[in-house]
Amino acid sequence: VSGPRGRVGPHLAEGPARAGWRARRAPRGLRGAMAVVKEVPTTPAKLIAEFTGTFALVFTACNNNMAKHGLGSLSVASSLMVMIYALGSVSGGHFNPAVSIGLALAECAGHGGFEVGLAALYTGAQLLGGLAGGISSAALW
């Protein structure tokens, strides 16, 4: 297979595997040099991403509160940015039950948004992630 940097093997033409994603070759009529069809992440991958992102956010916020450092808001914003960049493509990067519930209410009002059932699962994962982050921070201090 020829790519923009010369010939690549078939294992590279399909792209790197990502956790929670399944990649396969594009249909014959749509094949380009590096065409890959990516499917939607699985629900467990989304829930793990929301748990992890919320854990990191709460853990950082609690530790800043305990340390009473002047730049606490900068570190919370930085951790949120890193989590959104790292996990946003998997789950959408809500990391806050208010965001998930607000999008679900928008869906109920007919404005498009987020499936109510998935919002309930996200909220549960976020509450557990926040609880785990708070307990971990308390155990640290």
MONOR-V778348 format. One line per field, one symbol per residue. ss: DSSP state (2 for helix, 1 for strand, 0 for the rest). A space follows every 10 residues. Layout:
# MONOR-V778348
ss->???
This chain:
# MONOR-V778348
ss->0110011002 2220000000 0011100222 0000011100 0022222222 2222222222 2222222000 0222222222 2222222222 2000002222 2222222200 0000022222 2222222222 2222222222 0
